[in-house]
């Protein structure tokens, strides 16, 4: 008997596509920000690692894997702590990640 193929929800396709674009563009713009340069190279390294981890999380998310949503949740928590530590945190810095996480949790039952 043929295995049933899961359909990926359109919300996840759109969300992951936009999140990947936002992640890449955001990471590409960071080295040009004066306040980032003032922190030194450790922050650029952090952004590099966070970008790779974020893209990995989005890949898992796109593949309908629960670990992708959980990894994205953990990365969001780490990023919020870093932003808070350097007094860059705003409610807006949490809005998009919360939308991504909410869509993942709304589709949790469809994930492996």
Residue pairs with C-beta under 8 A, 6 or more apart in sequence:
6 64
6 110
8 62
8 64
9 107
9 110
11 103
11 106
11 107
12 61
12 62
12 64
12 103
12 104
12 107
13 62
15 99
15 100
15 103
16 58
16 61
16 62
19 58
19 96
19 100
20 55
20 58
22 96
23 51
23 54
23 55
23 58
24 51
24 55
27 47
27 48
27 51
30 36
30 44
30 47
31 37
31 44
35 88
36 43
36 44
36 47
39 86
46 82
50 75
50 78
50 79
53 71
53 75
54 72
54 75
56 68
56 71
57 68
57 69
57 71
57 72
57 75
58 68
58 72
59 68
60 67
60 68
60 69
60 71
61 68
61 69
61 72
61 100
61 104
62 68
64 107
64 110
64 111
64 112
65 111
65 112
66 108
66 111
66 112
68 104
69 101
69 104
69 105
69 108
69 111
72 97
72 100
72 101
72 104
73 101
76 94
76 97
76 98
76 100
76 101
79 93
79 97
80 89
80 93
80 94
80 97
83 89
83 93
104 111
